Amino acid sequence: MSTTIDQTLERASRTESLEKQRRFINAYWLRPENAFWMYLRSEALSLVPIRGPIADLGCGDGVFSFLHADGVFAPEFDVFGAVARLEEVQTNDADIFDHVDDDYAPGIVSPPTFRIDVGTDLKSNLLGKADRLGFYDRLTPCDHNVALPFSDDSFETVYCNTAYWVENVEGFLAEVARVTRSCGTVVLQVKLDAIADYTMQSHGSVLGDRWMGLMNRGRIECWSSVCDRLTWESRFASAGLEIVGEVPIATRTHAHIWDIGLRPIAPMLIKAMNAIHPHLRAEIKRDWVDLFAELLRPFCDSNMDLFDEESEPAELQYVLTPR
Ligand SMILES: C[S@@+](CC[C@H](N)C(=O)[O-])C[C@H]1O[C@@H](n2cnc3c(N)ncnc32)[C@H](O)[C@@H]1O
């Protein structure tokens, strides 16, 4: 039976998706639950045409956006090679990634297909890491709780997956509207508070504070402005942002898998993998990535939900434009 053009294109697009999944798993391998979530974000973001100048607000180390833009890292690169304060994770909720060495140099096989004009973040170490990707034209440390250091109408596209981390979210959204050109595009990927119902958070009274602390390690506390869909939408309206489209990024099923993940044991895993010979690390990593590429494959679909009843997504992507 002959193969149609449609079948050939479908096969090529499937191969491309699998390669992309693998690139995300490779970069975030010791936290596979983050790897698939990042991939889902990238898939949702791929639905939106991106025009420059582009701002990536809260870009962190830039690895997500680099991978989204089809940059390819060398197999040995991952975000766990350059970490610090592993011992303080349990005691101080330390951010192990908030650290950059002078010789930090991610191996790059091929650069992304586009560049980002501006990246921002609160943490200058993370911006230092982003700088080494050679992918951002400018990296600006700033706190999104106060006015953004950009003039009106600076950007054609503003992307942000960290709005729900900002305490003064109303002020931040108004700033996002101000710096985006009229007819420009704002892409916000936000968590919904329904996620609490899909995690152990809703069983805190049974499990106790100590257990919740060991499991969460401060992650929920970072989400100062997480809320329901209606509240996000009324915040957008107050900030002068009109909704052009919305798509779910992650379902209740994704949230359940992500909830447990490898978070509590990640510091020990990272320490072990960074202490062994690079050849052995590479060998284990290859087998690990092979395994998780298969295990995560069914979940690399934003609509994948194993529950029968409909429920609110755990995370949504909004596409907005200034009014
Ligand atoms: C989960 S990380 C996401 C980073 C990146 N966008 C990514 O996808 O990998 C959240 C980022 O938001 C940054 N952040 C948190 N609060 C912030 C604030 N008030 N102003 C600027 N950046 C902030 C953190 O430093 C961190 O890099």
PDBQT file of the ligand as one rigid body, heavy atoms in Angstrom, charges set to zero:
ROOT
HETATM    1  C1  LIG A 401      10.143  27.943  37.811  1.00  0.00    +0.000 C 
HETATM    2  S1  LIG A 401      11.324  29.139  37.377  1.00  0.00    +0.000 S 
HETATM    3  C2  LIG A 401      10.993  29.282  35.639  1.00  0.00    +0.000 C 
HETATM    4  C3  LIG A 401      12.167  29.792  34.890  1.00  0.00    +0.000 C 
HETATM    5  C4  LIG A 401      12.053  29.708  33.363  1.00  0.00    +0.000 C 
HETATM    6  N1  LIG A 401      11.006  30.554  32.843  1.00  0.00    +0.000 N 
HETATM    7  C5  LIG A 401      11.866  28.275  32.942  1.00  0.00    +0.000 C 
HETATM    8  O1  LIG A 401      10.825  27.952  32.373  1.00  0.00    +0.000 OA
HETATM    9  O2  LIG A 401      12.769  27.473  33.186  1.00  0.00    +0.000 OA
HETATM   10  C6  LIG A 401      10.644  30.636  38.046  1.00  0.00    +0.000 C 
HETATM   11  C7  LIG A 401      11.566  31.831  37.805  1.00  0.00    +0.000 C 
HETATM   12  O3  LIG A 401      10.893  33.029  38.215  1.00  0.00    +0.000 OA
HETATM   13  C8  LIG A 401      11.834  33.885  38.807  1.00  0.00    +0.000 C 
HETATM   14  N2  LIG A 401      11.103  34.833  39.670  1.00  0.00    +0.000 N 
HETATM   15  C9  LIG A 401      10.371  34.529  40.760  1.00  0.00    +0.000 A 
HETATM   16  N3  LIG A 401       9.852  35.645  41.306  1.00  0.00    +0.000 NA
HETATM   17  C10 LIG A 401      10.276  36.686  40.539  1.00  0.00    +0.000 A 
HETATM   18  C11 LIG A 401      10.100  38.109  40.589  1.00  0.00    +0.000 A 
HETATM   19  N4  LIG A 401       9.394  38.670  41.549  1.00  0.00    +0.000 N 
HETATM   20  N5  LIG A 401      10.689  38.857  39.641  1.00  0.00    +0.000 NA
HETATM   21  C12 LIG A 401      11.440  38.297  38.660  1.00  0.00    +0.000 A 
HETATM   22  N6  LIG A 401      11.652  36.966  38.553  1.00  0.00    +0.000 NA
HETATM   23  C13 LIG A 401      11.086  36.170  39.476  1.00  0.00    +0.000 A 
HETATM   24  C14 LIG A 401      12.722  32.924  39.605  1.00  0.00    +0.000 C 
HETATM   25  O4  LIG A 401      13.962  33.497  39.945  1.00  0.00    +0.000 OA
HETATM   26  C15 LIG A 401      12.833  31.756  38.632  1.00  0.00    +0.000 C 
HETATM   27  O5  LIG A 401      13.942  31.889  37.766  1.00  0.00    +0.000 OA
ENDROOT
TORSDOF 0
